[in-house]
């Protein structure tokens, strides 16, 4: 080591040409940033004024398909109930959900939110989103879904929808969340059946039997609406400190 490098080390200076110390500094800095972000994400409002439902679903199912129309109808019903709707902000069933708020319940107080990720083949949010958040990575986008949502409804979708669903499922499994996860449609029954059969094999258990009771699988959007209605009613009771038997008082708090 030459005299200049020795003096730099003694003074705490790291030159860009000194690759190993530079790499260590960058790694330490990244971990410090993640720690700061995690600490900031622990901050929550004392009381949240809005009940938000995130809808996960395919970007490939377009207007005219009966599933698109069902998702649109469901989200119009959620908006009429007083729920904000959160989606990935893209096309397909995400658009159907946002459209249900914008057209199915116009003039309502419900917020219409899209949480986007930057993709080369999807350059803008669907036209029905009012508030758009944009992320450079799926990691930070998924984290915002977790921070913003009081319930999750999963409609038919592909690999991206599966990623979102299993992340929420895993957070519920380890008790990092305590929100409803509602899977709508027969395709999700098949997923749960496959996971149960493969992960609960005798002598080679990879999960607990109770883990497969976490998602609520329903056949119709009407069933999903009813589960959200029940959970939102409990949320309103807690928020307003209403006794558990005062359903009539809670009903009076809900928008007409």
Backbone torsions as a table, in degrees:
resi	resn	phi	psi	omega
1	UNK	NA	129.2	-178.7
2	UNK	-76.8	171.4	-174.7
3	UNK	-63.6	-38.5	179.8
4	UNK	-64.3	-43.3	179.9
5	UNK	-65.1	-38.9	179.0
6	UNK	-63.3	-42.5	179.0
7	UNK	-64.7	-38.9	177.7
8	UNK	-60.4	-46.0	180.0
9	UNK	-60.5	-41.7	-179.7
10	UNK	-66.0	-31.5	180.0
11	UNK	-89.0	-1.0	-178.4
12	UNK	81.8	10.0	-178.9
13	UNK	-88.2	136.4	176.0
14	UNK	-121.4	120.9	178.9
15	UNK	-82.9	148.2	179.8
16	UNK	-59.9	-26.9	179.4
17	UNK	-72.9	-14.1	-179.6
18	UNK	-92.2	84.1	-163.4
19	UNK	-63.8	-42.8	-175.6
20	UNK	-64.5	-48.6	175.5
21	UNK	-61.9	-35.5	177.3
22	UNK	-62.6	-44.7	178.8
23	UNK	-61.1	-41.8	179.0
24	UNK	-63.0	-40.2	179.2
25	UNK	-64.6	-43.2	-179.6
26	UNK	-63.8	-42.5	178.9
27	UNK	-63.4	-46.1	178.8
28	UNK	-60.7	-40.5	-179.2
29	UNK	-65.7	-40.3	179.2
30	UNK	-64.7	-43.6	178.4
31	UNK	-64.4	-36.4	177.2
32	UNK	-65.4	-40.0	177.6
33	UNK	-63.9	-44.0	177.9
34	UNK	-61.3	-40.8	178.9
35	UNK	-63.2	-41.9	178.2
36	UNK	-63.5	-45.0	179.2
37	UNK	-61.8	-41.8	178.7
38	UNK	-63.4	-40.9	177.9
39	UNK	-63.4	-43.7	179.8
40	UNK	-63.6	-36.3	-178.0
41	UNK	-71.7	-11.6	176.1
42	UNK	-74.9	-17.8	-177.6
43	UNK	-75.2	128.8	179.4
44	UNK	-132.2	151.9	172.1
45	UNK	-64.3	150.4	178.7
46	UNK	-59.3	-43.5	175.0
47	UNK	-138.0	130.7	176.6
48	UNK	-87.8	130.5	-176.4
49	UNK	-81.7	-22.2	-173.4
50	UNK	-117.7	136.6	174.6
51	UNK	-93.6	120.6	-172.1
52	UNK	-116.1	131.1	178.0
53	UNK	-112.8	122.8	174.2
54	UNK	-91.7	133.2	177.6
55	UNK	-113.8	118.0	175.0
56	UNK	-100.3	137.2	178.0
57	UNK	-175.5	175.9	-172.3
58	UNK	-65.3	144.8	171.1
59	UNK	-88.0	-3.8	-169.7
60	UNK	-103.3	-7.0	-177.2
61	UNK	-99.3	116.0	-168.0
62	UNK	-108.0	172.9	-178.9
63	UNK	-54.6	139.6	-176.6
64	UNK	105.3	-25.1	176.7
65	UNK	-80.3	143.1	-175.0
66	UNK	-64.5	-30.2	177.9
67	UNK	-67.9	-40.5	175.1
68	UNK	-55.8	-47.0	-177.8
69	UNK	-65.1	-36.7	178.3
70	UNK	-67.0	-41.9	178.9
71	UNK	-65.1	-41.7	177.3
72	UNK	-59.9	-45.1	179.8
73	UNK	-64.2	-42.2	179.2
74	UNK	-59.7	-44.0	-175.9
75	UNK	-75.6	-27.0	170.0
76	UNK	-63.0	-39.7	176.8
77	UNK	-66.7	-39.4	177.5
78	UNK	-64.6	-40.5	178.5
79	UNK	-65.2	-41.0	177.2
80	UNK	-62.6	-29.2	177.9
81	UNK	-74.5	-17.5	-179.2
82	UNK	105.4	14.3	-179.4
83	UNK	-89.8	142.8	164.3
84	UNK	-80.5	151.5	179.1
85	UNK	-115.0	131.4	177.8
86	UNK	-119.7	130.3	176.1
87	UNK	-135.4	-178.2	172.7
88	UNK	-75.8	-3.6	173.8
89	UNK	77.2	3.6	-176.1
90	UNK	-94.3	-161.9	-180.0
91	UNK	-81.8	-168.9	174.8
92	UNK	69.6	-134.6	-176.4
93	UNK	-73.4	-21.1	170.5
94	UNK	-64.1	-45.1	176.6
95	UNK	-61.7	-41.8	179.3
96	UNK	-57.6	-42.2	180.0
97	UNK	-64.3	-48.5	179.1
98	UNK	-65.5	-36.0	178.2
99	UNK	-65.0	-37.6	178.7
100	UNK	-59.1	-35.7	177.0
101	UNK	-73.0	-46.5	-173.5
102	UNK	-70.2	-40.6	-174.8
103	UNK	-104.9	-31.5	-177.2
104	UNK	-78.9	-23.3	179.7
105	UNK	-141.6	60.2	-177.3
106	UNK	-66.4	146.0	178.6
107	UNK	81.3	-1.1	178.8
108	UNK	-78.3	175.4	-177.9
109	UNK	-90.3	-5.1	-174.8
110	UNK	-66.2	137.5	176.5
111	UNK	-87.0	146.4	-174.9
112	UNK	-120.4	102.1	-165.1
113	UNK	-116.1	138.1	173.9
114	UNK	-124.2	131.3	177.7
115	UNK	-112.8	101.8	-171.0
116	UNK	-91.5	159.2	167.1
117	UNK	-125.7	142.6	-176.3
118	UNK	-75.1	114.5	178.6
119	UNK	-127.9	144.6	-177.4
120	UNK	-65.0	-24.7	-176.6
121	UNK	-102.8	1.4	173.0
122	UNK	-133.3	101.2	-170.5
123	UNK	-93.9	-18.8	-175.6
124	UNK	-145.7	162.9	178.2
125	UNK	-75.0	159.0	176.0
126	UNK	-66.4	157.0	-170.4
127	UNK	-70.8	-6.5	-176.4
128	UNK	-97.3	-6.8	178.9
129	UNK	-76.0	133.1	178.1
130	UNK	-94.9	-42.7	-179.3
131	UNK	-116.9	122.8	-175.7
132	UNK	-117.2	131.6	170.4
133	UNK	-115.4	135.8	-176.8
134	UNK	-121.0	136.1	-178.3
135	UNK	-124.4	149.9	176.3
136	UNK	-85.9	-17.2	-178.2
137	UNK	-135.4	153.8	174.6
138	UNK	-65.1	-32.4	-176.7
139	UNK	-59.0	-52.6	-177.6
140	UNK	-70.7	-33.3	177.8
141	UNK	-62.7	-47.0	178.9
142	UNK	-61.1	-36.9	179.0
143	UNK	-63.7	-37.3	178.9
144	UNK	-68.0	-37.6	174.4
145	UNK	-55.5	-42.8	-179.3
146	UNK	-64.2	-42.1	-176.4
147	UNK	-70.1	-28.3	-169.8
148	UNK	-96.2	-14.0	-161.3
149	UNK	-108.0	144.3	175.1
150	UNK	-105.4	-14.7	178.1
151	UNK	-161.0	156.0	-179.2
152	UNK	-128.2	129.6	174.3
153	UNK	-118.9	124.0	-178.3
154	UNK	-109.8	119.5	175.8
155	UNK	-103.3	176.2	-176.4
156	UNK	-53.7	138.9	-178.6
157	UNK	-165.6	177.2	-176.4
158	UNK	-104.2	-140.6	-172.9
159	UNK	-66.2	-40.6	178.3
160	UNK	-62.6	-42.6	177.3
161	UNK	-63.9	-38.2	177.6
162	UNK	-63.4	-41.5	177.2
163	UNK	-58.4	-49.1	-178.7
164	UNK	-62.3	-42.3	-177.8
165	UNK	-64.9	-47.7	-176.8
166	UNK	-69.0	-29.9	175.9
167	UNK	-64.1	-46.7	178.9
168	UNK	-64.7	-41.7	178.6
169	UNK	-58.0	-46.0	-178.7
170	UNK	-65.6	-39.5	177.9
171	UNK	-64.9	-35.4	175.4
172	UNK	-68.9	-38.2	-179.9
173	UNK	-60.0	-41.6	-177.3
174	UNK	-94.8	12.0	173.2
175	UNK	64.6	30.7	171.8
176	UNK	-83.8	-16.8	176.4
177	UNK	-132.5	159.6	175.0
178	UNK	-142.1	55.4	-176.8
179	UNK	-120.3	158.9	174.5
180	UNK	-67.7	141.6	170.6
181	UNK	-124.0	106.9	-172.2
182	UNK	-112.3	121.6	-179.5
183	UNK	-105.1	121.3	-173.0
184	UNK	-107.9	121.8	175.1
185	UNK	114.3	154.9	-174.1
186	UNK	-67.4	-22.6	-178.7
187	UNK	-61.3	-31.1	-177.1
188	UNK	-77.4	-28.8	172.8
189	UNK	-58.3	-41.1	179.2
190	UNK	-63.7	-38.7	178.0
191	UNK	-63.9	-46.4	-178.7
192	UNK	-64.8	-41.8	179.3
193	UNK	-62.2	-43.3	178.7
194	UNK	-63.0	-47.5	-178.2
195	UNK	-61.7	-41.9	179.9
196	UNK	-63.7	-44.0	-176.7
197	UNK	-68.4	-32.1	-177.0
198	UNK	-89.2	-28.8	-174.1
199	UNK	-97.9	-8.4	179.4
200	UNK	-118.4	30.0	177.4
201	UNK	-66.9	130.7	-178.4
202	UNK	-55.4	129.1	-179.0
203	UNK	84.4	-7.2	179.6
204	UNK	-143.8	49.9	-177.1
205	UNK	-72.9	130.9	-179.0
206	UNK	-113.2	-1.6	178.6
207	UNK	-158.0	175.4	177.6
208	UNK	-99.6	150.9	179.6
209	UNK	-55.1	-34.3	-178.0
210	UNK	-68.3	-21.2	-179.0
211	UNK	-64.2	-24.9	-176.9
212	UNK	-90.1	-0.3	171.8
213	UNK	-92.9	-4.9	-176.4
214	UNK	-68.0	-52.5	177.6
215	UNK	-74.7	138.8	174.6
216	UNK	-96.3	110.5	-179.6
217	UNK	-92.4	125.9	179.0
218	UNK	-129.1	159.5	-177.6
219	UNK	-90.1	-27.4	-170.8
220	UNK	-130.7	159.4	176.0
221	UNK	-68.4	-27.8	177.0
222	UNK	-63.6	-39.0	176.4
223	UNK	-65.4	-39.4	177.4
224	UNK	-63.1	-42.4	178.1
225	UNK	-58.9	-41.2	-177.8
226	UNK	-68.1	-39.3	177.3
227	UNK	-64.4	-40.1	177.3
228	UNK	-65.9	-40.9	179.4
229	UNK	-58.5	-43.1	-179.9
230	UNK	-66.4	-43.2	-179.0
231	UNK	-68.2	-39.3	179.5
232	UNK	-66.4	-35.6	177.1
233	UNK	-61.8	-43.9	176.8
234	UNK	-64.3	-38.6	178.1
235	UNK	-62.3	-42.2	178.5
236	UNK	-65.1	-40.2	178.8
237	UNK	-61.1	-45.3	-179.8
238	UNK	-65.7	-42.5	-177.1
239	UNK	-66.0	-36.4	-177.3
240	UNK	-101.4	6.5	-179.4
241	UNK	55.0	42.5	-179.7
242	UNK	-89.2	135.1	176.9
243	UNK	-56.3	149.6	-173.0
244	UNK	-63.4	-20.6	-178.4
245	UNK	-96.5	8.9	-175.5
246	UNK	-98.5	57.2	-177.7
247	UNK	-63.2	-33.8	-178.4
248	UNK	-66.1	-35.2	178.2
249	UNK	-68.2	-40.6	179.2
250	UNK	-64.0	-41.9	179.5
251	UNK	-58.5	-35.3	-179.4
252	UNK	-70.2	-19.5	178.5
253	UNK	-80.7	-22.6	-175.4
254	UNK	-76.7	140.0	178.4
255	UNK	-59.7	144.6	177.8
256	UNK	-94.4	NA	NA
